[in-house]
Amino acid sequence: MEDNKTGEIGHFARIPSTRVSKWLVVGFWVLALGLMFGPASKLPDALNNEAASWLPEDAQSTRVVAQIADFQSKNEFPAVVVYERPAGITPADLAAVSAQVARFNAIDTVERDAIGPIPSADEQALQVIVPVDAGEAGWDSLGATVTKMRDAAKDTPTGLSMHITGPVGYAADSSEAFSGIDGKLLYSAMAVVIAILLVTYRSPVLWLVPVLSAGTALFVAQGAIYFLADGEALTVNAQSSGILTVIVFGAGTDYALLLVARYREELRRHEDRHEAMAVALHRAGPAIIASGATVIAGMLCLLFATMSSTKGLGPVAAIGIAVALLVMLTLLPAMLVVLGRWVFWPVRPTFGSVDHTRDGVWARIGARIARVPRRTWVVTSLLLVVASVGVLQLNAVGLSNKDSYYTAPPSVVGEQSAARHFPAGAGSPVLVLADEAKAGAVMTAVKGVEGVDAVAPAVSRNGRSLIQATLADAPDSDAATAALDRIRDAIGTVPGANAIAGGDTATRADTLRASADDNVRIIPVILGVVLLILILLLRAVTAPLVLIGTVVLSFGAAIGLSALVFRHILGFAGADASLPLFVFVFLVALGIDYNIFLMTRVHEEAKQVGTRRGALIGLAATGGVITSAGLVLAGTFAVLATMPVVAFAEIGFAVALGVLLDTLVVRSVLVTALNLDIGGRMWWPSRLARDDHALGDRAGSVDRAPESEPELARTS
């Protein structure tokens, strides 16, 4: 066989598969894991959860954070403490709360005295606003301050309810929701992967190899990212750290499944397992590398985002995929060759044994599609288009605090209590910065804005003034956003004021608008990058355009069906503005993998037997393993739903659904039907498109089942 020659197989495929080098590869990764394990465990300490690490870089809210240092810490957030007694506040209540305020002021993270207690107009509630400095640890550290505040309020009189809300309360609840996220997601993802691998391999041993390889990739990636984050070369926050775990385990296991499947196929054709692995790497490696490169390129497109949190996710995920790709192409094959054929026990692929993929379920599905390919792809496309109509129900305009969790956390209960007695915007004012000389004019402009309940006197330092405006509506409401826009319009008309508006409401508004802008900006860039990679890989134009079209259909159907489930079954109030972009990135970058795996195999077979025969052989050979890979990826993203945060659950559900659609419908039915109908024109303008008809005539009729032609079961 030609592939037995070192030159034909290639030097890279030989690296992890020779009798000597396999041990060197294993030793290298054991050493790398030992060196990176410690730094990986320190990654949570290097996370940057400061406000600026999440916000759009050029937004007014970000500029306010950067310029407010003369008045307060840029990481200062208000804790709104609400005390409520429906029968009316008593003198004893007022005395007890006043004593608690003194204890609040003594907490180490409270650098400025609290304001209050402030009685409500109906005399049924008190409110205290405590300025909390989160410091460099960011919002994730605020949970500890809330705990200290609750300890300081243990002597609250019986019958007087006490709630902590406002930005600090929301951050504490968010911190609780994300507590131990890396461990939870890791163990959940491992459980899903192990379960699916056990079903796929039907071996009590083999599943360990991909799982150990994926774990190695995750720890090495986390260690590398820690060094970059610690050296301030990379910004990593809780969101990107959590998604890193899911994407490395999901994509890494996918690559493992595809390589193991090809290795098992080659073990039936080669007596020497080292030779079998070399051929498997030579054949499957390019497709896996192309898939990994597509994911990496797609993730790096996020660098074009205006949202800092989205921009930071790009290189983090790209590093994770790059490490996973390297591990699965070196450590995984080396371990498999070291362990030998027994690792497949109890069904060992012995030399010369029969490969049943040629007469399996996917071969039979392909035969059915071959009878009416045009009708199949037209009907399938129409169904996907109909499913896409559900996107009109998505309502991706952001989630309010009360709608961001499955249940009402303490901060939401406190927000509802405060709204019954105080202006809804109390505790989360709009922060207006202006030149001191124009402070009076700016204050007058703000006071005249509809939706502003009160304006505090200006505080001036170093030539700039801070003006705080309390809104009549809740800071996370659409009415508050509208009031903020009116404030910005009003202060913008004051000449020479250099006025900007920030604060909680401004942060939310700027984030929503930046996310919407990122959707329009980045999605076309990702499509262009993926299209270019497909053109280079398949050396054609028609097939990449067709595949891009199927991916867009798959994405539309996934978002449409998800939107219907979110609104009418799960009862979610809406979706985060970044949901479409994240789902698109993960579905296109990761979902295109399955089309790459299928089409590279079809391309390989088409050179020998023509495109129509190659399409059936490719589906039969890759159908089972791609289905397993899809289940793994869908399962790992579905574990995001274990988080009590609606935005994470929506991302996990939509990506999992999209991967299943892509695996079971788009790749297996739609793409195969298109291959059969379009035929050799798929490879236009390459030479294969011109030679396809002759190859098909030589191989025989497409209507004959692949398994009936043993000459097609090539050994290389």
Secondary structure as UniProt FT lines:
FT   HELIX           2..4
FT   HELIX           6..9
FT   HELIX           11..14
FT   TURN            15..17
FT   TURN            19..20
FT   HELIX           21..41
FT   HELIX           43..46
FT   HELIX           51..53
FT   TURN            57..58
FT   HELIX           60..67
FT   HELIX           68..70
FT   TURN            74..75
FT   STRAND          76..84
FT   TURN            86..87
FT   HELIX           91..105
FT   TURN            108..109
FT   STRAND          115..119
FT   TURN            121..122
FT   STRAND          125..133
FT   HELIX           135..141
FT   HELIX           142..152
FT   TURN            153..155
FT   TURN            158..159
FT   STRAND          161..165
FT   HELIX           166..178
FT   TURN            179..180
FT   HELIX           181..201
FT   TURN            204..207
FT   HELIX           208..230
FT   TURN            231..232
FT   HELIX           238..267
FT   TURN            268..269
FT   HELIX           273..300
FT   HELIX           301..304
FT   HELIX           308..339
FT   HELIX           341..344
FT   TURN            345..346
FT   TURN            351..352
FT   HELIX           356..359
FT   HELIX           361..371
FT   HELIX           373..388
FT   HELIX           389..393
FT   HELIX           401..403
FT   HELIX           410..419
FT   TURN            420..421
FT   TURN            424..427
FT   STRAND          430..435
FT   HELIX           436..438
FT   HELIX           439..447
FT   TURN            450..451
FT   STRAND          452..455
FT   STRAND          459..461
FT   TURN            462..463
FT   STRAND          464..471
FT   TURN            475..476
FT   HELIX           478..492
FT   TURN            495..496
FT   STRAND          500..503
FT   HELIX           504..538
FT   HELIX           542..568
FT   TURN            577..578
FT   HELIX           579..609
FT   HELIX           611..638
FT   HELIX           639..642
FT   HELIX           646..661
FT   HELIX           662..671
FT   HELIX           672..678
FT   HELIX           679..683
FT   TURN            684..685
FT   HELIX           687..699
FT   TURN            702..703
FT   HELIX           706..708
FT   HELIX           710..712
//
